């Protein structure tokens, strides 16, 4: 990890304790071999994968008792992958993906911290069309729509990896891209239902956030 400063914490998700190693704060940066730079990840956005954000906690709470039997599940843009760790605790069929070169390393360490089975991981960009992921019954993610162009890229990636009948749950804190994303998802044949994370009392900021639930 080089000069990175990390922290260990326990996140309570209902009656589950999830132990996680995260970056100490969003000022951390380490890219000695330039891997992240070559992937287009700047020093400013480099640490974002390693922080637990409110939206990630909301998603993890949703996954605590979500119906998972017989479902193949994918978390996109997983970051610290709190929701995946909750699902792994429940012995779900969960696969995680992220574009960040350090996400897999943190995931492996956090799986060990929780004494869970290995979580399959693939580092991939949403624009990548050739990978071995296959199709999923449930696709989840949190705080993914924070740059122009993400709506198109993410919806296309989800469609590529959705089974004919699929549920998609995206927790969005309200960065202004969700309307475009929903339009793209509807064009792919999905119906949309929205809920407010604030009603669940998980978010410290209960302003513009939404739980976007798409079904096809």
C-alpha positions as CSV (number, residue, x, y, z in Angstrom):
1,X,0.0,0.0,0.0
2,X,3.0,2.3,0.1
3,X,2.4,5.5,2.0
4,X,-1.3,5.1,2.0
5,X,-3.0,5.8,5.3
6,X,-5.8,3.3,6.0
7,X,-8.4,2.8,8.7
8,X,-10.3,-0.2,10.0
9,X,-13.9,0.1,11.0
10,X,-17.0,-1.9,11.7
11,X,-20.2,-1.0,9.8
12,X,-23.5,-2.2,11.4
13,X,-26.0,-3.3,8.7
14,X,-29.1,-4.2,10.7
15,X,-27.8,-7.2,12.9
16,X,-24.7,-7.8,10.7
17,X,-21.3,-6.4,11.6
18,X,-19.2,-5.8,8.5
19,X,-15.5,-5.2,9.1
20,X,-13.8,-3.1,6.4
21,X,-10.4,-1.6,5.6
22,X,-10.8,1.7,3.9
23,X,-8.7,4.7,3.0
24,X,-8.4,7.0,6.0
25,X,-9.8,9.9,4.0
26,X,-10.2,11.3,0.5
27,X,-6.8,12.9,0.5
28,X,-4.9,9.6,0.0
29,X,-3.1,8.8,-3.3
30,X,-0.6,6.2,-4.4
31,X,0.1,5.4,-8.1
32,X,3.9,4.8,-8.2
33,X,3.8,2.8,-11.4
34,X,1.3,5.1,-13.1
35,X,-1.3,2.4,-13.6
36,X,-4.2,4.6,-12.5
37,X,-2.9,7.5,-14.6
38,X,-2.8,5.3,-17.7
39,X,-6.4,4.4,-17.0
40,X,-7.4,8.0,-16.9
41,X,-7.8,8.1,-13.1
42,X,-6.6,11.5,-11.8
43,X,-5.1,12.1,-8.4
44,X,-8.3,13.9,-7.4
45,X,-10.6,11.0,-8.1
46,X,-8.2,8.2,-7.2
47,X,-9.2,7.9,-3.5
48,X,-13.0,7.9,-4.1
49,X,-13.1,4.1,-4.5
50,X,-11.7,3.6,-1.0
51,X,-14.3,5.6,1.0
52,X,-17.6,4.3,2.3
53,X,-20.2,6.8,1.1
54,X,-23.8,7.2,2.4
55,X,-25.2,5.8,-0.8
56,X,-23.2,2.6,-0.4
57,X,-24.6,2.2,3.1
58,X,-28.1,2.6,1.8
59,X,-27.5,-0.1,-0.8
60,X,-26.0,-2.4,1.8
61,X,-29.0,-2.0,4.0
62,X,-31.3,-2.8,1.1
63,X,-29.3,-6.0,0.4
64,X,-29.6,-7.1,4.0
65,X,-33.0,-8.7,3.4
66,X,-33.5,-8.5,-0.3
67,X,-34.7,-11.7,-2.0
68,X,-31.6,-13.4,-3.4
69,X,-32.5,-17.0,-3.7
70,X,-31.5,-18.4,-7.1
71,X,-30.3,-15.0,-8.3
72,X,-27.0,-14.2,-9.9
73,X,-26.0,-10.7,-8.6
74,X,-23.6,-8.1,-10.0
75,X,-22.3,-5.0,-8.2
76,X,-21.0,-2.4,-10.6
77,X,-18.6,0.3,-9.6
78,X,-18.3,-1.5,-6.3
79,X,-15.5,0.6,-4.6
80,X,-15.2,-0.8,-1.1
81,X,-18.1,-3.1,-2.0
82,X,-20.0,-2.9,1.3
83,X,-23.2,-4.3,-0.4
84,X,-21.3,-7.2,-1.8
85,X,-19.8,-8.0,1.6
86,X,-23.3,-8.1,3.1
87,X,-24.5,-10.3,0.3
88,X,-21.4,-12.5,0.7
89,X,-22.3,-12.8,4.4
90,X,-25.7,-14.2,3.2
91,X,-23.8,-16.6,0.9
92,X,-25.3,-15.0,-2.2
93,X,-24.0,-15.5,-5.7
94,X,-22.3,-12.1,-5.9
95,X,-19.8,-10.8,-8.4
96,X,-18.2,-7.4,-8.1
97,X,-16.7,-5.0,-10.7
98,X,-14.8,-1.7,-10.6
99,X,-12.5,0.2,-12.9
100,X,-10.1,1.2,-10.2
101,X,-6.8,-0.8,-10.1
102,X,-6.8,-1.1,-6.2
103,X,-10.5,-2.1,-5.8
104,X,-9.7,-5.8,-6.1
105,X,-7.0,-5.7,-3.5
106,X,-9.2,-4.0,-0.9
107,X,-12.0,-6.4,-1.7
108,X,-9.8,-9.4,-1.1
109,X,-8.6,-8.0,2.3
110,X,-12.1,-7.1,3.4
111,X,-13.5,-10.6,2.5
112,X,-10.8,-12.1,4.7
113,X,-11.6,-9.6,7.5
114,X,-15.2,-11.0,7.4
115,X,-14.1,-14.7,7.0
116,X,-16.2,-15.0,3.9
117,X,-15.9,-17.0,0.7
118,X,-14.0,-15.3,-2.2
119,X,-16.0,-12.8,-4.2
120,X,-15.4,-13.0,-8.0
121,X,-14.1,-9.7,-9.2
122,X,-13.4,-8.2,-12.6
123,X,-11.7,-4.9,-13.3
124,X,-13.6,-3.5,-16.3
125,X,-14.8,-0.2,-17.7
126,X,-18.4,0.2,-18.7
127,X,-17.4,0.8,-22.3
128,X,-15.7,-2.6,-22.4
129,X,-17.8,-5.0,-24.5
130,X,-15.7,-8.1,-24.4
131,X,-15.5,-9.7,-20.9
132,X,-16.5,-12.9,-19.3
133,X,-19.1,-11.7,-16.9
134,X,-22.2,-13.2,-18.6
135,X,-25.8,-12.4,-17.5
136,X,-27.3,-11.5,-14.1
137,X,-30.7,-11.5,-12.5
138,X,-29.9,-8.6,-10.2
139,X,-27.5,-5.7,-10.8
140,X,-26.8,-3.2,-8.1
141,X,-24.7,0.0,-7.6
142,X,-24.4,3.2,-5.6
143,X,-23.4,6.8,-6.5
144,X,-22.3,5.9,-10.1
145,X,-23.7,8.8,-12.1
146,X,-21.3,11.6,-11.3
147,X,-19.9,12.5,-14.8
148,X,-21.5,13.4,-18.1
149,X,-21.6,10.3,-20.2
150,X,-22.0,7.9,-17.4
151,X,-25.8,7.5,-18.0
152,X,-25.2,6.1,-21.5
153,X,-22.2,4.0,-20.6
154,X,-23.7,2.5,-17.5
155,X,-27.1,1.7,-19.0
156,X,-25.4,0.0,-22.0
157,X,-23.1,-2.0,-19.7
158,X,-26.1,-3.1,-17.6
159,X,-28.1,-4.1,-20.7
160,X,-25.1,-6.1,-21.9
161,X,-25.1,-8.1,-18.6
162,X,-28.8,-8.3,-17.9
163,X,-30.8,-11.5,-18.3
164,X,-34.1,-11.2,-20.1
165,X,-35.8,-10.7,-16.7
166,X,-33.7,-8.6,-14.5
167,X,-33.9,-6.1,-11.6
168,X,-31.5,-3.2,-11.2
169,X,-31.1,-1.1,-8.1
170,X,-29.1,2.1,-8.2
171,X,-28.8,4.4,-5.1
172,X,-28.2,7.9,-6.5
173,X,-27.4,10.9,-4.2
174,X,-28.7,13.3,-6.8
175,X,-25.8,14.5,-8.9
176,X,-28.0,15.4,-11.8
177,X,-27.5,12.5,-14.2
178,X,-30.3,10.1,-13.1
179,X,-33.0,11.4,-15.4
180,X,-30.8,10.7,-18.5
181,X,-29.9,7.3,-17.1
182,X,-33.6,6.4,-16.4
183,X,-34.5,7.5,-20.0
184,X,-31.8,5.1,-21.3
185,X,-33.0,2.3,-19.1
186,X,-36.6,2.7,-20.2
187,X,-35.4,2.5,-23.8
188,X,-33.8,-0.8,-22.9
189,X,-37.3,-2.0,-21.8
190,X,-37.1,-1.4,-18.0
191,X,-39.9,0.0,-15.8
192,X,-38.9,2.4,-13.1
193,X,-39.9,2.8,-9.4
194,X,-38.3,5.4,-7.2
195,X,-38.0,5.6,-3.4
196,X,-36.4,8.2,-1.1
197,X,-33.4,7.0,0.9
198,X,-34.3,9.5,3.6
199,X,-37.4,7.5,4.5
200,X,-35.0,4.7,5.5
201,X,-33.1,7.0,7.8
202,X,-29.7,5.7,6.6
203,X,-28.4,8.9,5.0
204,X,-26.9,11.8,6.9
205,X,-28.0,14.1,4.0
206,X,-31.6,13.3,3.2
207,X,-31.9,15.8,0.4
208,X,-32.1,14.8,-3.3
209,X,-31.1,11.1,-3.0
210,X,-33.2,8.4,-4.7
211,X,-33.3,4.6,-4.8
212,X,-33.9,3.8,-8.4
213,X,-35.4,0.4,-9.0
214,X,-35.7,-0.8,-12.6
215,X,-37.4,-4.1,-13.6
216,X,-37.6,-5.9,-16.9
